[in-house]
C-alpha cells in the first residue's frame, strides 16, 4: 500500500493511503491513525465481564428480557453458550471473522466460556481469546410461584342434570381439561396451567389459571357430552389500574339422558334407546327400529319416563316369529311366553335376544349396542 501525504497525529509516522469511502459515507475517525497507533486501542471483541442466566428451579424456564421462556433443556451449558454468544460483539471493521466458544463446567452453577476469535483488520490478521464467567441463578418463575400458591382464576365444575356424572364421564372431562391446557402450553402459553383437580361425589372441580381457559375447557366438555354451561362470576379484587377482577365458576352440566339410556317420551310410539344427546336427543325406537329425534323446543331433555339402560339388558329365548310386526319371547324373570313388538333390526334367525324388562313391557335391544357396551 502506498503512503499518503498524511501523518499520524500521535506518533508522526506517515499514514498509508486508504480507499476513499463510498459516496455519502463519512470517513472513519480512526483512519487518520497509523496501524501501530490504531491497534494500541483496538479490541477485536467486546464482551461482558460476566453473564448471569436466571433459571426457574421448578420448571427449568429461563428469564430473557422481561419474560420467562420455556427451553426444555436438561442442563444449561447450551443455554449458557447461547447467552454468551448473544452478548459478544465483533468489531465492525473486522473481516473474515471466525470464532468458537468452549465451555468449562466449574460446578453446578458456574461455567467458564473460553471464546476464541480471529479476523483481518486493515489487512492484518488478528486473534483474541477471552474468558467469560457464566453464573446460573436459580429462582422461581411467576408461573410456578402461582401454582405453588394455589392461584386460579376460574373453576370448572362438571355436574349433570338431575343425576351424578358417571365415573367415565368425570374422568373423560378431566382428560379433556388436561389435554386442552397441555395444547396451550405446547404453543408457548405460560399462563396455561391447572392448579388442582378435586374429584367430589357430585363431579370434578377443576381449578384453572385464567377465565378464558376455564371457558374453553367448559366448551370442550359441552362439545363432547352436550348439556349446558352456567357462568357465575365473583368479584375478588381490583388490579393496579382500578379495574375489577372476577373469578368465574363455569358449571358444565351434562344432559339428563346419555347414550345407552332407555326413555319413554310418552308420545304413544314406544320407548327410545338414546344414541346421542347434543343439542337435541336422538335415538332408536325399541318397538319399531325407527329413528327418534326430540322436538327443537324440547332440546336435550324431552318430557319422558326413565325406563333403564342397556346395562339392564337380559338375554332371553326367542319362542317364535309371529309376523312382520310381532315376535314371541320368554320373559327373563317369569319364563312366560310373551308377544312383543318386532323392531326392524331384529334377526328372524336369532335364537336368543337381549331384552329390557320395564313397566312398559319387554323390548328387544339392537344386538350391536349390547355388544359394544360389553366391550
N, C-alpha and C positions, 0 to 999 in steps of 0.2 A: 504494500500500500504506500503510495507516495505521501510525502509530508506536505502539510498545508503551510501557509504563512502565519498560522495562529500558534500561540504559545500557551502552555498550561498556566493558569493563574496561580497555581500552588507552587510548582517547582520551576517553572520557566522553560521546561523542555518543549520542543516542538510537538504539536498535536497532529497525528496522522489525519490525512484528508478523509472525510467521511461522506457517504452518499447523501445527497440532498433529500430532505423529507418530501413525501408526496404532497401535491398541491393541496393547500388548505390545512395541512397538518403542521403543528408547531415543532420547532427544533427542541430536542430534549435538553434540559438544563445541564445535565452532566456531560453533554457532548463536548464541552469546552475543556474537559479534563483529559490528560494523557492516560494511557492504560494503567500505569503504575499507581497514580493517584486515585483513579476510578475504582480499582479493585481493593484499595485500602479500606473503603467504607462499604464495599459491596457484599450483600448477603444473597446467596442463591436461593435460600429457603427462608420463609417466615413461618415460625412455629410457636405455639403457645408453650409457656413454661410447664403447664400441667393440664391434663384433660380429666374431667370428672364425669363418669357415667352413672346417672341416677337410675336405679333398678328397683322395681317392686318386689319385695321379698316373698309375696304371696303368689302372684300370677306371672311374674317374670317380665312384665312390660317395662319399657324404658321411657324416660322422660326426654322428649325432644321439643325444643322451642317452648311452647306454653301448654303442651298436652302430653298425655301418656299414649304410647303406641305399643300394640302387641307385636312382638317379633318372632315368637315361637322358638327362641334359642335355648339349647340345653346348657351351654356355657356362654360366656360373654367375650371370649377372645375375638371372634369375628366382629362383634359389635364394637369392641374397643378399636380394632383396626379401621373399621368404617368411620368411627367418630374422629380418630386421629387424622385419617386421610382427608376428611372434610374440613379439618381445621388448618391444614397445611397450605401454604401459598408459595408458588414458584415465581421468581422474578419475571416480569413481562418481557424483558429483553433476552431471556434465555431461549435458545433453540435446541432442537434435537434432545429434548429432555427425556431422561429415563429415571425411574425411581422404583423403590421397593421398600416394604415395611416388614420387619421381622419381630414377632412378639417374644418377650421373655417373661414367663409367668413367675412372679416373685412369691406370691402367696394367693390365697383365695380372693383377695380384694385388691391386689396390686399387680399391674403389668407394666413392664418397660417396653416401649416401642422403639426399636432401632431402625431409623429411617435413613436410607441411602439415596442420594440424588447425584445425577451427572447432567451436564448440559454444555452448550457452547455459547459464550458471550463475547462479542467483539472479536470473533474468530478464535477465541482462546478456550480450550477445553477446561471445564471446572468440575470438581467433585466436592460434595459436602455430606457429612454424616452427623446426625443429631439423635439424641435420645429424649423421647417424650414420656414422662411418667403418666400412667393412667390409674386412677383410683375408682373402685366400684363402690358407690354409696347405696346401701340397701335401705329402702323406705317402704311405705305403704301407699299405694296409689289411691286416688279418690274412690274408685270403683270398689276395691277390696275393703277400704275403710267403711263404705256404706253397707256392704254385705255383712261385715263383721258386726256392725252396729245394728243390724236388723232393719235397715232402711227399706221402705217400699212406698210406692206412690199409688198403687192400685191393688185391689183384692178381687180375684175371680172366684166366685162361689159356684160350684156345679151342683145343681139341685134338679128335682124332677117334679112334674105336675101331679100332685095327689099321690105320690109314691116316693120311694127311695131309689136313687140310682143303683143299678146293679154293680157288682164288683168289676165286671168287664167294662161297663160304661165309665166308671170312675177312673180306672187305670188308663183307658184309652184317652180320656180327657186330659189326664196328666201328661201322657206321651205327646199329645197334640201341643200342649203348652211348652214342654221341653224342646220339642222339635222346632216350634216357631221361634223361640228365643235363641236356640242354637244357630238357626239360619241367620238371624240378625247379627249374632256375634261373628259368624263366619264372614259377614260382609263388612266387618270392622266397627260395628256399633258397640262402643264400650259402655253405653248406657243400658245395654240389654242384659238383664240377669234376673233369675228367680231367687228371692230371698229365702222362701220357705214353702214347703208343701205339707199341709196338715190334712190327714185323712180322718174326717169326722164321721160319725154314724149317719149324718144327713147327706154326706157327699164331700168331695175335696174342697179345701180352701187353699188358693194359690196366691202367694204374695209376689207381686211383680214390680219391677223397677220404675216404670212410667205408666201414666194413664193411657197413652197412645198404644203401648204394647199390651196393656190389660184389655183394652177394647179389641185389639187384633186377635188375641187369644180367644176371647169370648165369641167373636165372629167365626173363628175357625171351628170351635166346638159346635156352634149352631149349624155351620155348613155340614158337619159330619153327622149330627144326630137330628137336626131340626130343632123346633122349640122356639123360645123367645129369649130376649136379653132385657134385663131391667138394669137401670143405672141409678145409683144412689150416691150423690156427691156429698162430702163432708168437708167443711172449711177447717183447715189445720193450722195455717199460718199466713203471713204475708212475706213477700220477697223484699229485697233491698229497695225496690222501686215503689213499694206500697201496693203491689198487685196481690190480690187474694190467691192463695194456693189451696187447691182442693185435692183430697184423696177420694178416689171414686171406687165404689164397690160395684162390680159387674156380676149380676146373677144370671148365669146361663142355665135357664130352666128347660130341661129336656121334656119331650112330649109325654103325655099320659100313656099313650099306647106306643109300643115298639114292634119292630118286625118279629113275628112269631106269636104275637098275642092273637086271641080269638075274641071278637066282639060281635054283638048283635045290634045293628043300627036301628032295629025295630021299625023297619020300613016294609016288612012283610016279605022280603026276598031272602031271608035266612042269614045265618052267621057269616062273618067275614074273617079270613085269615089275613092279618096285617102283613104287607110286604115292605112298605116304606111309609115314612111319615115326615116328609119335609115340605112344609107349606100346606099340603093337603094330604090326607090319609088315603093310601092306595092299598088294595088287597084283592083277594080271590074269594068268591062266594063258595062256601063249602057245600051248598046244595046243588049248584049247577056248574061251577068252574068258571063262571063269568067274572070279568074284571069289575072291581068296585072302586069308585073314587068319591070322596066326600064332596059335598057342595062347597062352593067357594066361600060362602059366609060361615060355614062350619069350621073351615081350616083344618088344623091338626087334631081337633077334638070334637068330633060329631057326637051328638046325643046317642049313647049306646050303652048296652049292658056288657060287663066284662064276664066272659064265659070261661076263660082259661088261656092256655098257651100250648105250643107244640110239645112242651115238656110234659104235658099231661097225656100225651098220646099213648094208646094201649093197642097192642096187636090183637086182632081177633080173626075168626074164621069166616070166610065167605060161604054162605049156605047155597045160594042160587042167585042167578041174574034174572030178575023177573021180566024186565023190558028195558027200553032205552032210557027210562026215567027212574027206575027203581031197582034196588038190589037188596037181597036179604042176607043179614049177617047175624052172628051171635053177640048178644050183649056180653061185654067182657067181665061183668060182675055177676049177672044172674044166669048167663048162658042160655037165655031165651032167644029164639029166632025172631028178629025184628026186621020189618021192611022199612028202608030209609031211602032218601033221595040219592040218585046216582049222578055224581058230577061227571063232566065230560073228560076229566083226567083219569077216571077210574079205568083200570086194566081188566077187561072181562075175563081174562085168563088167570087172574090172580087168585090164589087160594087163601091168602092172608092179606089183611089191610090194616093200616094204622087208623084208629078212630079216636074221636073225642066224645066222652060222655058228659053232658051238661044238662042243666034244667030244660034246655030246649030240645033235647034228644041226642041221638047218635049221629055223628057226621064223620065222613071219611076225609083224612088228610091227604094232600099230594105226597106221594112216596118220596120224591126227591127232597122235599122240605124236611122231612123227618130224618132222612139220611144225612143231610147237611148239618142238622142240629146235633146228631150223634157224633159226627166228626169233630 
